[in-house]
Every structure is written in structure tokens, then in C-alpha cells.
Amino acid sequence: MTGCRLAIGAAVALAIAGTAAGAQDATPFIAGVRPGERPATAPVVTDYPKDGPWYAQALSGVVEPYPYSLRFLEDQGGWFTPFTKPGMTGPYDIRGWH
């Protein structure tokens, strides 16, 4: 039993040492040092298709004719917007999402 524990401990120590050695090869990105810069390997959204179901969900609870102020949905990308998510309940739920 003691030999098994020793072997497991040695394997864990080698795994940790191997990952630490590999991490020293590349300069890590530290968030907050240069907040205006993204790492070169950061993912980039190049296209965000909005189909009929997306518009149906975004405009649910709004009656036609749609106000001109909702034209921002045409420029809406993949970022978060509270307009397309349910908000408060009760008397504040004017779109009937709850």
C-alpha cells in the first residue's frame, strides 16, 4: 500500500513539474497589465447571423408597426444585450416574458 502511494505521489510530482516547465516556454498573458490589448490568440467573432427565430424572439411582446428605435437590432452582434433577455417580473414585465 505504501509503495502504491509513493508511486502515485511521484507521478503527480512529475506531472506538475512537466506542466510548469512547459508554461515557462511562452510568455503568459496577464489580464489587466494592458487592458486596451487583446492577446493574439484570443477568439474573434467574425460573423453573427441573425435568422428569423432570433428576430422573432427579440421582437416578441412588441406590436407592429415596430418603432424606429428598434433598428439597433440590425447592428446587434454577438454581445450581451438586456433587450433580448427576460427582465423584471410583475408589473414591470411589459413584454409578457414571465
Secondary structure, DSSP 8 states (H G I E B T S, - for coil): -HHHHHHHHHHHHHHHHHHHHHHTTS----TTSSTT---TTS---------HHHHHHHTTT--SS--GGGGGGGT--SS--GGGS----GGG-TT---
